[in-house]
Structures are given as structure tokens and as C-alpha cells.
């Protein structure tokens, strides 16, 4: 299982259980999009494996953020290093 989700009120929590690779990235993004469409949350919290994320994991997080941004849903990524949070913030601004 690549990821799991839970809904807490209007907050959707999505957890990636392992770093993604190029072969699993698209499937993970599609699952996240399906969760968002089905749950219609106010906010999504995406938890990625602690430490330095694999490039495909970071790519999936950025794709999920763009998708959420298009439909007016906030997305927060947890589990990444401070440097990765800064990189993420720079790339989505």
C-alpha cells in the first residue's frame, strides 16, 4: 500500500508510507486526487516519510498541491526537512 487516508471533520489526512519512485508517482497522485474529489475537504495534510524525500515523492507532493490550489483547498506537507519545506514553498509560490 502506497498511501492511506483519513478524514477528520473537514481535514483530509493522507500518509505516504514510503518514498515514491517514477513507477509509483502517478498512481499516488491519482489516489490523492480521488481522495480529494470524494471527501471535498477544506484542508489536506500530506505526510511524507521523514527526512530527505525522493525526487518522485517531492514531485507528487507538488502535483497534489497544484491540484488542491486549483480547487481552492489548502495543502500542508509534513515530514520533510526544513530545507525541503523551503524548497517546496519556493516552488509553489
Buried (B, 14 or more C-beta within 10 A) or exposed (E): EBBEBEEEEEBBBBBBEBBBEEEBBBEBBEBBBEBBEEBEBEBBBBBBBEEEBBEBBBBBBBBBBEBBEEEEBEBBBEBBEEEBBEBBEEEEE
